[in-house]
Amino acid sequence: MRRRISVVLVALAGAIGTCLPATDRGKVIAQDHGYTPADIENGARLYQSTCSGCHGPAGDEIPGVELARGQFRRGTSDTDLIAIVKTGIPGTAMPPHAFSDQEAAQVVGYLRNMTVVRTGIGTTVLRGVGDPARGRTLFEGKGQCTTCHRVYGRGPRLAPDLTEVGLTRPLPELRDALLDPSATMRPGNRPFSVVTADGRTVSGRLLNQDSFSIQMLDSSERLVSVQKRNVREQGFISTSPMPSYRDTLTVEEVDDLVGYLVSLKGFNP
């Protein structure tokens, strides 16, 4: 029922916005945060054509500014950000832009939702987000994600910590990781394997290596140090140890799990 009410409210806010003069629509969007997929998509196009040259496609090209994480040097409210987008920042490299209030608000809407938009394409993927509460239940239960992943200081260290995954990975990438983990595995997350001279195989997360030894966290979460003089083979593994949920979760369950992962932004609500 809560989701249905939210959808009605967002639709109503959009209908009200279209009835207002162009100079007022941006204020309504900014005040209510009622960004529609169309707003965000248009904001993505404006950002890529006008802003990405300095800020970069992911919003992290300027030191100290990470737009996708909501880290701004000046202004925190949407009203502040809309003003900055339009007028620029005097005395800095941030120029003014000939955007209407509506267009500036759409850019801000995109900035607020960068982590759920496929970078560089400008196509919103909000429709695939399910219920975070149900997703958490799946994460801790049927999905058995807590057997490997750590969230908010709880869980093992066998797989990447997901406490900030909603900030660091776009929504489409999160969905793809659930359905085809090997295809979306980032280089820093690849498991490492060592075969010793006596034929013993040790696999897990590579922590460190120097000229003499390799330190790993094995599949039992034990710290293992192997002397390189005793290593016959070593290297990263291209196949992810994470199972695919393509055949074990329904489409709705995948949506819910994605909804939970997107909600993980580094602070425990």
KENUFI-597253 format. One record per atom (N, C-alpha, C, O): residue in one letter; x, y, z. Coordinates in steps of 0.2 Angstrom, whole numbers, plus 5000, padded with zeros to 4 digits. Example, Ala and Ser with C-alpha at 12.3 -4.5 7.8 and 13.67 -1.06 7.14 Angstrom:
2
a506649725039
a506249785039
a506649845039
a507149835042
s506449895035
s506849955036
s506450005039
s506750065040
//
This chain:
269
m500449945000
m500050005000
m500450065000
m500350114996
r501050065004
r501450125004
r501750144997
r501850194995
r501950084994
r502250094987
r501750124983
r501950174979
r501150104983
r500650134978
r500450204980
r500350244975
i500450224986
i500350294988
i500950334986
i500850394983
s501550314986
s502150344984
s502050364976
s502250414974
v501850314973
v501850314965
v501350374964
v501450414959
v500750364967
v500250414966
v500450484967
v500350534964
l500850494973
l501050564975
l501550584970
l501550644968
v502050544967
v502550564962
v502150584956
v502350634953
a501650544954
a501250564948
a500950634949
a500850674944
l500650644955
l500250704956
l500750764956
l500550814953
a501350754959
a501850804959
a502050824951
a502150884950
g502150774947
g502250784940
g501750824937
g501850864933
a501150804938
a500550834935
a500550914937
a500350954933
i500650924943
i500650994946
i501151034942
i501051094941
g501751004942
g502351034939
g502251054932
g502451114930
t501851014928
t501751034921
t501251094920
t501251124915
c500851104926
c500351164925
c500751224927
c500351274927
l501351224930
l501651284932
l502051314927
l502251284922
p502151384927
p502651414922
p503351384923
p503451354928
a503651394917
a504351354917
a504751384923
a505251344925
t504751444925
t505151464930
t505051434937
t505451444941
d504451414938
d504251384944
d504351304944
d504351274950
r504351274939
r504351204939
r504951174942
r504951124946
g505551204941
g506151184944
g506151184952
g506451144955
k505851234954
k505751244961
k505351194964
k505451164970
v504851174961
v504351114963
v504751054964
v504751014968
i505151034958
i505550974958
i506050974963
i506150924967
a506351034964
a506951034969
a506651024976
a506950994980
q506051054978
q505851054984
q505550984986
q505650964992
d505250954982
d504950884983
d505350824981
d505250774983
h505950844978
h506350784976
h505950734971
h506050674971
g505450764968
g504950714964
g505250704957
g504850714952
y505850684957
y506150674950
y505850614946
y505850564949
t505550624941
t505350574937
t505850544932
t506350574931
p505850484930
p506350454925
p506450504919
p507050504917
a505950534917
a506050584911
a506450634913
a506950664909
d506350664919
d506750724922
d507550694922
d507950734920
i507650644925
i508350614926
i508650604919
i509250614919
e508250574915
e508550554908
e508750624905
e509250624902
n508350674905
n508550734902
n509050764905
n509550794902
g509150764912
g509650784916
g510350754914
g510850784914
a510250684913
a510850654911
a511150674904
a511750684903
r510650684899
r510950714893
r511250784893
r511750794890
l510950824897
l511250894898
l511850884902
l512350924900
y511950844907
y512550834910
y513150814906
y513650834905
q512950764902
q513450734897
q513750784892
q514250784890
s513250824889
s513450864884
s513750934887
s514150964883
t513650954893
t513851014896
t514351014901
t514751054902
c514250964906
c514650964912
c515150904912
c515650914916
s515150854908
s515550794909
s516250814906
s516750784908
g516350874902
g516950894900
g517450904905
g518050894905
c517250934911
c517650954917
c517550904922
c518050884925
h516950884924
h516850844929
h516950764928
h516950724932
g516950754921
g517050684919
g516350644919
g515850664923
p516350594915
p515650554915
p515450524922
p514850524923
a515850514926
a515650484933
a515650544938
a515450524944
g515750604936
g515750654941
g516350664946
g516250694951
d516850624944
d517450624949
d518150654947
d518650634949
e518050694941
e518750714938
e519050774942
e519650784941
i518650814946
i518850864949
i519050844957
i518650824960
p519650854959
p519850834966
p519450864971
p519250924971
g519250824975
g518750844981
g518050854979
g517650864984
v517850834973
v517150834971
v516950774968
v517250744963
e516550734971
e516250674969
e515550674968
e515150664973
l515250694962
l514550714962
l514150654963
l513550664966
a514350594961
a513950534962
a513850514970
a513350484972
r514250544974
r514250524981
r513950584985
r513850584991
g513750634981
g513450694984
g513950744988
g513750774992
q514550734986
q515050784989
q515150844984
q515450844979
f514950904987
f514950964983
f515351014988
f515351014994
r515751054984
r516151104988
r515651164991
r515851194996
r515151174987
r514651234990
r513951204988
r513851184983
g513551214993
g512851204993
g512751124994
g513051084992
t512151114997
t511951044999
t511251034997
t511050984995
s510851094997
s510151084995
s510051084988
s510451114984
d509451064985
d509351064978
d509351134976
d509551154970
t509051174980
t508951244978
t509651284977
t509751314972
d510051264981
d510751294981
d511151264974
d511451304971
l511051204973
l511351164967
l511051194961
l511451204956
i510451204961
i510151234955
i510451304953
i510551324947
a510551344958
a510751414957
a511551404955
a511751444951
i511851354958
i512551354955
i512651324948
i513051354944
v512151284946
v512151254939
v512051314935
v512351324929
k511551354937
k511351414932
k511851474932
k512051494927
t512151494938
t512551554938
t513251534939
t513651584938
g513451474940
g514151464941
g514451484947
g514051504952
i515051484948
i515451504955
i515951554953
i516451534950
p515851614954
p516351664953
p516951654956
p517051634961
g517551674952
g518151664954
g518451584953
g518951574956
t518051544950
t518251474949
t518151454942
t517951494938
a518351394940
a518251374934
a517551354932
a517351334926
m517051354937
m516351334936
m516051394933
m515851444936
p515851384926
p515451444922
p514751444923
p514451394926
p514351494922
p513651494921
p513451454915
p513751444911
h512751434916
h512551394910
h511851424909
h511451444913
a511651434902
a511051454900
a510451404901
a510151394896
f510351374907
f509851334908
f509251364911
f509351414914
s508651344909
s508051364912
s508051334919
s508451284921
d507651354924
d507551324930
d507351254930
d507651214933
q506951234925
q506751164924
q507351124922
q507451064925
e507751144917
e508351114915
e508851104920
e509151054921
a508951154924
a509451154930
a509251104935
a509651064938
a508551104936
a508351054941
a508450984939
a508550934942
q508350974932
q508450904929
q509150884930
q509250824931
v509650934929
v510350914930
v510450894937
v510750844939
v510150934942
v510250914949
v509850844950
v510150804954
g509350834947
g508950764948
g509450714946
g509450654949
y509750724940
y510250674938
y510850664943
y511050604944
l511150714946
l511650714950
l511450674957
l511850634959
r510750684959
r510550644964
r510450574963
r510350534968
n510450554957
n510250484955
n510850454950
n510650404947
m511450484950
m511950454946
m512050384947
m512250344942
t512050354953
t512250284954
t511750244952
t511850184952
v511150264950
v510650214947
v510450234940
v509950204937
v510950264936
v510950274929
v511550254926
v512050264928
r511450214920
r512050194917
r512450254914
r512250284910
t513050254916
t513450314915
t513550314907
t513750264904
g513450374904
g513650394897
g513050374893
g513050404887
i512550344895
i511950334890
i511450374892
i511050394887
g511350394898
g510750434900
g510050404900
g509550434900
t510050334901
t509450304901
t509350274908
t509750244911
t508850304911
t508650284918
t508450214919
t508050184914
v508650184924
v508450114925
v508050104932
v508050054935
l507650154933
l507350154940
l506750104940
l506550084946
r506550084934
r505950034934
r506149964937
r505749924940
g506849944937
g507049884940
g507149884947
g507449834950
v507049934951
v507149934958
v506549914962
v506049934961
g506749854966
g506149824970
g506149854977
g506449914978
d505849814982
d505749844988
d506449824993
d506549764993
p506749874995
p507349864999
p507249815005
p507749775007
a506749825009
a506549785015
a506549705013
a506849665016
r506149695007
r506149625005
r506849605002
r507049545003
g507149644999
g507849634997
g508349615002
g508749565002
r508249655008
r508749635014
r508549565016
r509049525018
t507949545016
t507749475019
t508049425014
t508249375017
l508049435008
l508349395003
l509049395004
l509349335003
f509349445005
f510149455006
f510349415012
f510849375011
e509949415017
e510149385023
e509949305023
e510149265028
g509449295019
g509149225019
g509249185013
g509749155012
k508749185009
k508749145003
k509349154998
k509649104996
g509549214998
g510149224993
g510849204996
g511349194993
q510849195003
q511449175007
q512049225005
q512649205005
c511949285004
c512449335003
c512849345009
c513449365008
t512649345015
t513049355021
t513549305022
t513949305027
t513549245019
t514049195020
t514749215017
t515249185019
c514649275013
c515349295010
c515449365011
c515949395011
h514849405010
h514949485010
h514849515017
h514449485021
r515149565018
r515049605024
r514749675023
r514849705018
v514249695027
v513849755027
v513849785034
v513649755039
y514049845034
y513949885041
y514349855046
y514149845052
g514949825045
g515349785050
g515149725052
g515449695056
r514649695049
r514349625050
r514449585044
r514349595039
g514749525046
g514849475040
g515549455039
g516049495042
p515749405035
p516449385034
p516749435029
p516449485026
r517349425028
r517749465023
r518049425017
r518549445014
l517649375015
l517849325010
l517749365003
l518149354998
a517249405003
a517049444996
a517049514998
a517149535004
p516949564993
p517049634994
p516449654999
p515949634999
d516649705003
d516249735008
d515749775004
d515949814999
l515049765005
l514549805001
l514249865005
l513749885003
t514549885010
t514249945014
t514150005009
t513650035011
e514550015004
e514450075000
e514350054993
e514450094988
v514049994992
v514049974985
v513550014981
v513550024975
g513050044985
g512550084981
g512750154979
g512450184974
l513350174981
l513750234979
l514250214973
l514350254969
t514550154974
t515150144969
t514950104963
t515350104958
r514350074963
r514150034957
r513450054954
r513050054958
p513450064948
p512750084945
p512250024945
p512449974946
l511650044945
l511149994946
l511149944941
l511149884943
p511249954934
p511249904929
p511849854931
p511849794929
e512449884933
e512949834935
e512849794941
e513049734941
l512449814946
l512249774951
l511849714949
l511849664951
r511349734945
r510949684942
r511249634938
r511149574939
d511749654934
d512149604930
d512549564934
d512749504933
a512849594940
a513249554944
a512849494947
a513149444949
l512249504948
l511849454951
l511649394946
l511649344948
l511649414940
l511449364935
l512049334931
l511949274929
d512549374931
d513149344927
d513749374931
d514149414928
p513949344937
p514449374941
p515149374938
p515549424939
s515349324934
s515949324931
s516049384925
s516649404925
a515549394922
a515549444916
a515649514919
a515949554916
t515449524925
t515449594928
t515949604934
t516049654937
m516349554935
m516849554940
m517449604939
m517749604934
r517549654944
r518049704943
r518649674944
r518749624948
p519249704941
p519849674942
p520049664950
p520349614952
g519949714954
g520149714961
g519749664965
g519949644970
n519249634962
n518849584966
n518949514963
n518649464966
r519449504959
r519549434956
r519949394962
r520349414965
p519649334962
p520049284967
p520749274965
p520849274959
f521149254969
f521849234967
f521949164969
f521749134974
s522349124965
s522549054967
s523249044967
s523649074962
v523549004971
v524248984972
v524248904972
v523848874976
v524648874968
v524848804968
v525548804970
v526048824967
t525648764976
t526248754979
t526648704976
t526348664972
a527348694977
a527748644974
a527548574976
a527648534972
d527148564981
d526948494983
d526248484981
d525948434983
g525948534976
g525348514973
g524748544977
g524148534975
r524848584983
r524248604987
r524048674983
r524448714981
t523348684983
t523048744980
t522748784985
t522348754989
v522948844985
v522648894990
v522248954986
v522548984982
s521648964987
s521249014983
s520949054988
s520749034994
g520849124986
g520549164991
g520649244988
g520749254982
r520649284993
r520749354991
r521549374992
r521749354998
l521849404987
l522549424988
l522549484992
l522249534990
l522849484998
l522949545002
l523549585000
l523549645000
n524149544999
n524749584998
n525249534996
n525249474997
q525749554992
q526349514990
q526949554989
q526949614988
d527549524991
d528149564990
d528649514987
d528449464983
s529249524987
s529749484983
s529849414986
s530149374983
f529649404992
f529749344995
f529149304997
f529149234997
s528549334998
s527949295000
s527249324997
s527249384994
i526749284998
i526049304995
i525649295001
i525649245004
q525249355003
q524749345009
q524049345006
q523849385002
m523649295008
m523049285006
m522549275011
m522749255017
l521849285010
l521349265014
l521049205011
l520649215006
d521049145014
d520849095010
d520049085011
d519749125014
s519749035008
s519049025008
s518749005015
s518149015015
s519148995020
s518948985026
s519049045031
s519049045037
e519249105027
e519449165030
e520049165035
e520049195040
r520449125033
r521149115037
r521649155033
r521649155027
l522049195037
l522649225034
l523149175032
l523449135037
v523349175026
v523849125024
v524449165020
v524349205016
s525049145022
s525649175019
s526049115016
s526249065019
v526149125010
v526549075006
v527149095003
v527249155000
q527749065005
q528349085002
q528449074995
q528249024992
k528649124991
k528649114984
k529149064981
k529049034976
r529649044985
r530148994983
r529748924983
r529948884980
n529148924986
n528748864986
n528148864982
n527748814982
v528148914977
v527548924973
v527748894966
v528248914963
r527248854963
r527348824957
r526948864952
r527248874946
e526348884954
e525948924949
e525548974954
e525448964959
q525449034950
q525049084954
q524649124949
q524949134943
g524149154951
g523749204946
g523049214948
g522749184952
f522749264945
f522049284946
f521649234942
f521749214937
i521049224945
i520549174942
i519949224939
i519749274942
s519849204933
s519349244929
s518649224930
s518149264929
t518549174934
t517849144935
t517649164943
t518049154947
s517149204943
s516949224950
s516649164954
s516349124952
p516849164961
p516549114965
p515849124967
p515549084970
m515549184965
m514949204967
m514449164962
m514549164956
p513949134965
p513449094960
p512949144957
p512849204959
s512749124951
s512249164947
s511549154950
s511349094952
y511149204951
y510449204954
y509949194948
y509349204949
r510149194942
r509749194936
r509149134937
r508649144935
d509349074939
d508949024940
d508649004947
d508248964948
t508949044952
t508749034959
t508249084962
t507949074967
l508249144958
l507849194961
l507349214955
l507549214949
t506749234957
t506249264952
t506449334950
t506849364953
v506149354944
v506249424942
v506149474948
v506549524949
e505549464951
e505349514956
e505849504962
e506049554965
e506149444964
e506649444969
e507249474967
e507549504972
v507449474961
v508049504959
v507949584959
v508449614962
d507349604958
d507249674958
d507349694966
d507549754967
d507049654970
d507049674977
d507749674980
d507949714984
l508149624978
l508849624980
l509249684977
l509649714981
v509149704971
v509449764968
v509249824972
v509649864974
g508649824974
g508349884978
g508749884985
g508849944987
y508849834988
y509249834994
y509949854993
y510249894997
l510249824988
l510949844986
l511049924985
l511549954987
v510549944981
v510650014979
v510550064985
v510850114986
s510250034991
s510150074997
s510750075001
s510750115006
l511250035000
l511850035004
l512250095002
l512650084997
k512350145006
k512650205004
k513150225009
k513350285009
g513350175013
g513950195018
g513750215025
g514150225029
f513050225026
f512850235033
f512250195034
f511850175030
n512250175041
n511750125043
n511050165045
n511050195050
p510550155041
p509950195042
p509550165049
p509050195051
//
